């Protein structure tokens, strides 16, 4: 049974990173608040102590720390200390921060990708497996109700044996040199890792395809490009995929696709039919049985199943989007954390990305880089 057994009320949450001006930190805070399962009480919100304190004061966070190590030590000693921590730093800090909290039995909810390098990811996996704490990775697109619906359809055999998987995530925001905080660290391999678009959005596309289909990639061939002059990390990638069992796939991720905002899209085709889902119209899932008219399934609409319903919050016709999907990951994590308090398994149906998904993502980035350096040769992730 966890040392947090017997606690009542919302899960006390801390945050590392995510100070003023940080987009993803604000998203995590909204996601944690949405279902009322967390209370943010502590943070080391910036590597600059003054900025950390100013950010905490502006957000009404009662305990501010100058660095994450001091925070982990102090919170672990407090009777009212945090039970979980959200990590929203640049990629190179994910591993060191996560290990400090995991070894003290504090659950970790970490932004993706898992780390900056595959070697660091493996060290973090070892730490997570030894810890008496959960590790959650915020591949938030798996939280959409119609993504859960798509997964259930595939698992039910409605598409038959899978043949083709196509997934793409084009953006256009880095089609020219960009001078802001979000772009700056992403173009620094020391902080982001060697993968650019592959790490930032390619891992999302890869995880989505794996989550919905359940297929394992046995080999890939990748062609990575740095189109913008001076860019150190890839800003476009074309990746062919070979799945175990014979299915074939294609993955395209790009941050120089002018006209695209966040156009994540998945298509899956099997012997008995196909399906298609697009993140910019997330409440809709198209299912086409072989030889029959195309069918539109909507969130909470006719034909939608229980897997989508259990992560829906509003009636049909009331759009739920990016923030709600992100909140679903936090809510699923909360259910697992509350069960862990009492030494129990999470309730049936609770699903969230974890350390294994993160390691797969890092292996994907590593394989893409190895393949591209060898003129898009086939490699094993």
KAKARA-V881396 format. One record per residue. RES is the residue in one letter. PSI is psi in whole degrees, 0 to 359 (* if undefined). D_FIRST is the distance of its C-alpha to the first C-alpha in Angstrom with 1 decimal. Layout:
RES/PSI/D_FIRST
RES/PSI/D_FIRST
//
This chain:
X/142/0.0
X/153/3.8
X/350/6.7
X/5/8.2
X/139/6.6
X/348/9.9
X/149/12.1
X/164/15.1
X/185/17.9
X/154/18.5
X/127/16.4
X/122/18.0
X/142/19.7
X/168/21.8
X/137/24.7
X/123/26.5
X/184/30.1
X/23/31.6
X/191/34.0
X/135/37.4
X/357/39.2
X/113/36.2
X/307/36.3
X/333/32.9
X/318/31.0
X/321/32.6
X/315/31.6
X/319/27.9
X/319/28.1
X/315/29.8
X/320/27.4
X/327/24.4
X/332/26.3
X/317/27.8
X/8/25.2
X/23/24.0
X/355/20.4
X/155/20.6
X/118/22.3
X/115/23.8
X/351/23.8
X/154/24.4
X/152/26.4
X/81/28.4
X/353/30.8
X/153/33.5
X/348/34.5
X/110/37.3
X/316/35.9
X/316/38.6
X/323/37.9
X/314/34.1
X/319/34.8
X/319/37.4
X/318/35.2
X/318/32.3
X/318/34.9
X/329/36.5
X/354/33.2
X/28/32.1
X/120/29.0
X/328/28.5
X/119/27.3
X/139/29.3
X/151/29.0
X/339/31.8
X/161/29.7
X/331/26.3
X/314/25.5
X/321/26.2
X/313/24.1
X/315/21.0
X/314/21.4
X/317/22.1
X/326/19.5
X/334/16.7
X/339/18.2
X/141/18.6
X/331/16.6
X/27/17.8
X/170/17.5
X/150/17.1
X/337/13.9
X/156/16.1
X/139/19.6
X/130/22.6
X/115/24.9
X/41/28.5
X/171/30.6
X/158/33.3
X/323/32.1
X/344/32.6
X/350/30.0
X/311/27.1
X/304/26.0
X/319/26.3
X/312/24.6
X/318/21.7
X/323/21.1
X/321/21.1
X/321/18.2
X/317/16.2
X/348/16.4
X/13/14.9
X/21/11.8
X/126/13.8
X/147/14.2
X/131/17.9
X/108/20.4
X/139/23.5
X/162/27.1
X/164/29.0
X/173/30.4
X/312/27.5
X/192/29.6
X/337/33.3
X/158/33.7
X/321/32.4
X/317/31.9
X/324/29.6
X/320/27.7
X/322/27.1
X/320/25.8
X/322/23.4
X/317/22.2
X/318/21.5
X/319/19.5
X/322/17.5
X/332/16.8
X/337/15.6
X/149/13.4
X/59/9.6
X/155/11.2
X/151/13.4
X/123/17.2
X/134/19.5
X/131/23.3
X/66/25.6
X/82/28.1
X/340/28.8
X/340/31.6
X/353/29.2
X/350/28.2
X/135/31.7
X/320/32.0
X/343/35.0
X/319/33.4
X/322/30.8
X/316/33.8
X/317/35.5
X/317/32.6
X/321/32.5
X/314/36.3
X/314/36.3
X/330/33.5
X/347/35.6
X/9/38.6
X/332/40.7
X/354/42.1
X/200/42.4
X/129/42.2
X/143/41.8
X/313/44.8
X/135/44.7
X/124/42.1
X/127/43.4
X/138/41.3
X/149/42.7
X/84/41.7
X/139/44.9
X/162/45.2
X/5/48.3
X/346/47.2
X/27/47.9
X/343/51.2
X/166/53.0
X/133/52.0
X/131/49.4
X/79/49.1
X/173/45.9
X/318/42.5
X/320/40.7
X/326/43.4
X/310/43.8
X/335/40.5
X/338/40.4
X/16/43.7
X/104/42.5
X/332/41.1
X/332/39.5
X/322/37.2
X/337/37.0
X/174/37.3
X/341/40.3
X/134/39.8
X/264/41.3
X/330/41.4
X/321/39.5
X/320/36.5
X/312/36.8
X/337/37.5
X/324/38.0
X/326/34.3
X/314/33.8
X/316/36.6
X/314/35.3
X/320/31.7
X/314/33.3
X/317/35.4
X/319/32.6
X/314/30.3
X/317/33.0
X/331/34.7
X/4/32.0
X/146/34.7
X/133/34.3
X/126/36.9
X/339/38.7
X/155/41.3
X/157/42.5
X/122/45.7
X/140/45.7
X/106/48.5
X/144/47.3
X/151/49.7
X/90/50.1
X/325/52.8
X/128/52.9
X/134/54.8
X/354/52.8
X/132/49.4
X/338/47.3
X/156/44.7
X/143/45.5
X/7/46.3
X/139/46.9
X/133/45.7
X/124/46.8
X/125/44.6
X/143/45.4
X/137/42.5
X/121/42.6
X/150/39.8
X/137/38.9
X/354/40.8
X/347/43.9
X/154/43.1
X/153/44.5
X/164/43.5
X/137/44.6
X/129/42.7
X/126/44.5
X/140/43.1
X/143/45.5
X/14/45.7
X/19/49.5
X/88/50.1
X/131/52.3
X/346/51.8
X/143/48.2
X/282/45.4
X/71/42.1
X/53/43.4
X/129/40.5
X/141/41.6
X/134/40.5
X/135/42.8
X/131/41.9
X/132/44.6
X/187/44.4
X/331/46.9
X/358/46.5
X/186/46.2
X/166/44.9
X/158/42.7
X/135/42.9
X/139/40.7
X/131/41.5
X/332/39.3
X/354/42.1
X/64/42.4
X/344/38.7
X/3/39.0
X/139/41.4
X/124/41.0
X/128/44.1
X/126/44.1
X/100/47.3
X/145/47.5
X/127/50.3
X/9/53.7
X/163/52.4
X/153/52.6
X/137/49.9
X/136/47.3
X/119/45.5
X/128/42.0
X/156/40.8
X/124/37.5
X/11/37.1
X/182/40.6
X/132/42.1
X/345/40.7
X/142/37.4
X/183/34.4
X/333/30.9
X/321/29.3
X/322/31.4
X/324/31.1
X/345/27.3
X/18/27.6
X/151/30.8
X/338/31.2
X/161/34.9
X/164/37.6
X/143/39.8
X/346/42.4
X/107/40.3
X/136/39.5
X/136/36.0
X/217/36.0
X/312/34.5
X/321/32.5
X/320/31.0
X/319/30.1
X/318/28.4
X/330/26.5
X/321/25.3
X/317/23.5
X/320/21.8
X/317/21.1
X/318/19.7
X/320/17.4
X/318/16.3
X/320/15.5
X/321/13.3
X/317/11.6
X/322/11.2
X/321/9.7
X/326/7.2
X/319/6.2
X/11/5.3
X/31/4.4
X/164/8.2
X/152/11.3
X/155/13.6
X/154/16.5
X/136/19.5
X/344/21.9
X/124/19.7
X/131/21.3
X/152/21.5
X/145/23.0
X/201/20.9
X/323/21.6
X/321/23.7
X/321/25.8
X/318/26.4
X/322/27.5
X/319/29.8
X/318/31.3
X/323/32.1
X/325/33.6
X/311/35.7
X/312/37.1
X/317/37.8
X/320/39.5
X/316/41.6
X/315/42.8
X/317/43.7
X/313/45.5
X/322/47.4
X/337/48.6
X/32/50.0
X/46/52.0
X/38/49.4
X/154/49.0
X/131/46.4
X/162/43.2
X/127/39.9
X/*/36.8
//
